């Protein structure tokens, strides 16, 4: 399952609510999709930052890439609200796991 959305001027639109921007371009993206580095607002104890993180979820039995939301926040494969397969083989394994 894969969703897509639009990102427009993320740095400009968040400059009043974040203390720092890390690795985010201020470009428009009309086809934001998994496997792209996309802007995410993260809360730290000393304030919020706008950071570029890779959008994607990886099955728990694989090694997650550094910088992905799954690596940073994933609890388990069945407790994530969004999931996208990274290959047809993994999609089949995940469909079998959840639905068979």
The 8 nearest C-alpha neighbors of each residue, nearest first, counted from 0:
[[1, 83, 82, 2, 84, 81, 90, 33],
 [2, 0, 83, 3, 33, 32, 82, 81],
 [1, 3, 32, 4, 0, 33, 31, 83],
 [4, 2, 32, 31, 30, 1, 5, 33],
 [3, 5, 31, 30, 6, 29, 2, 32],
 [4, 6, 29, 28, 31, 30, 7, 3],
 [7, 5, 28, 27, 29, 9, 8, 4],
 [8, 6, 27, 9, 28, 5, 26, 25],
 [7, 9, 25, 11, 10, 26, 27, 12],
 [10, 8, 12, 11, 7, 25, 13, 6],
 [9, 11, 25, 13, 12, 8, 14, 24],
 [10, 12, 8, 14, 9, 13, 25, 15],
 [13, 11, 9, 10, 14, 8, 15, 7],
 [14, 12, 10, 16, 15, 11, 9, 17],
 [13, 15, 11, 16, 17, 10, 12, 18],
 [16, 14, 13, 17, 12, 18, 11, 10],
 [17, 15, 13, 14, 18, 47, 48, 12],
 [18, 16, 47, 48, 19, 14, 15, 13],
 [17, 19, 48, 47, 46, 16, 20, 14],
 [18, 20, 48, 17, 49, 21, 47, 14],
 [19, 21, 49, 48, 50, 23, 22, 18],
 [22, 20, 50, 23, 49, 19, 51, 48],
 [21, 23, 51, 50, 20, 24, 49, 38],
 [24, 22, 51, 21, 50, 38, 20, 25],
 [23, 25, 26, 22, 10, 9, 8, 38],
 [24, 26, 8, 10, 9, 23, 27, 11],
 [27, 25, 24, 8, 28, 7, 9, 6],
 [26, 28, 7, 6, 8, 29, 25, 5],
 [29, 27, 6, 30, 5, 31, 7, 26],
 [28, 30, 5, 31, 6, 27, 4, 7],
 [29, 31, 28, 5, 4, 32, 3, 6],
 [32, 30, 4, 3, 5, 28, 29, 6],
 [31, 33, 3, 35, 30, 34, 2, 4],
 [34, 32, 54, 55, 35, 1, 31, 83],
 [33, 35, 54, 55, 53, 32, 36, 85],
 [36, 34, 53, 33, 54, 37, 32, 31],
 [35, 37, 53, 52, 51, 54, 34, 38],
 [36, 38, 51, 52, 35, 53, 39, 54],
 [39, 37, 51, 50, 23, 49, 52, 40],
 [38, 40, 50, 49, 51, 41, 37, 52],
 [39, 41, 49, 48, 50, 47, 42, 38],
 [42, 40, 48, 47, 39, 49, 43, 50],
 [43, 41, 47, 46, 48, 40, 44, 45],
 [42, 44, 46, 45, 47, 41, 48, 40],
 [43, 45, 46, 42, 47, 41, 48, 18],
 [44, 46, 43, 47, 42, 18, 48, 17],
 [47, 45, 43, 44, 42, 18, 48, 17],
 [46, 48, 42, 17, 41, 43, 18, 40],
 [49, 47, 19, 17, 41, 40, 18, 20],
 [48, 50, 40, 20, 39, 21, 38, 41],
 [51, 49, 21, 39, 38, 22, 20, 23],
 [50, 52, 38, 37, 23, 22, 36, 39],
 [53, 51, 36, 37, 66, 67, 50, 54],
 [52, 54, 36, 67, 35, 34, 37, 55],
 [55, 53, 33, 34, 35, 36, 52, 67],
 [56, 54, 33, 34, 53, 83, 67, 57],
 [55, 57, 82, 69, 83, 58, 84, 54],
 [56, 58, 63, 59, 69, 55, 61, 84],
 [59, 57, 60, 61, 76, 56, 93, 84],
 [58, 60, 61, 76, 57, 75, 62, 63],
 [61, 59, 58, 62, 57, 63, 76, 75],
 [62, 60, 59, 58, 63, 57, 64, 89],
 [61, 63, 64, 60, 59, 57, 58, 70],
 [62, 64, 70, 61, 57, 65, 69, 67],
 [65, 63, 67, 66, 62, 70, 69, 57],
 [66, 64, 67, 70, 63, 71, 68, 53],
 [65, 67, 52, 53, 64, 68, 70, 71],
 [68, 66, 53, 70, 69, 65, 52, 64],
 [67, 69, 71, 70, 72, 54, 66, 53],
 [68, 70, 73, 67, 72, 56, 71, 57],
 [71, 69, 67, 63, 68, 72, 73, 65],
 [70, 72, 68, 69, 73, 67, 66, 65],
 [73, 71, 69, 68, 70, 74, 67, 79],
 [74, 72, 69, 75, 70, 71, 79, 68],
 [75, 73, 78, 72, 76, 79, 69, 77],
 [76, 74, 78, 77, 73, 59, 79, 58],
 [75, 77, 59, 78, 58, 79, 74, 73],
 [76, 78, 75, 79, 80, 74, 97, 59],
 [79, 77, 75, 76, 74, 80, 73, 81],
 [80, 78, 81, 77, 76, 73, 75, 82],
 [79, 81, 78, 82, 77, 76, 73, 56],
 [82, 80, 79, 83, 56, 0, 1, 55],
 [81, 83, 56, 0, 84, 80, 79, 55],
 [82, 84, 0, 56, 1, 55, 85, 81],
 [85, 83, 90, 86, 89, 82, 57, 56],
 [84, 86, 83, 89, 57, 87, 90, 56],
 [87, 85, 89, 88, 84, 90, 91, 83],
 [88, 86, 90, 89, 91, 85, 84, 92],
 [89, 87, 91, 86, 90, 92, 85, 93],
 [88, 90, 92, 86, 91, 87, 93, 84],
 [91, 89, 87, 93, 84, 88, 92, 94],
 [90, 92, 94, 88, 89, 93, 95, 87],
 [91, 93, 89, 95, 90, 94, 96, 88],
 [92, 94, 96, 90, 95, 91, 89, 97],
 [95, 93, 91, 97, 96, 92, 98, 90],
 [94, 96, 99, 92, 93, 98, 97, 91],
 [95, 97, 93, 94, 98, 92, 99, 91],
 [98, 96, 94, 95, 93, 99, 77, 92],
 [97, 99, 95, 94, 96, 93, 92, 91],
 [98, 95, 96, 97, 94, 93, 92, 91]]
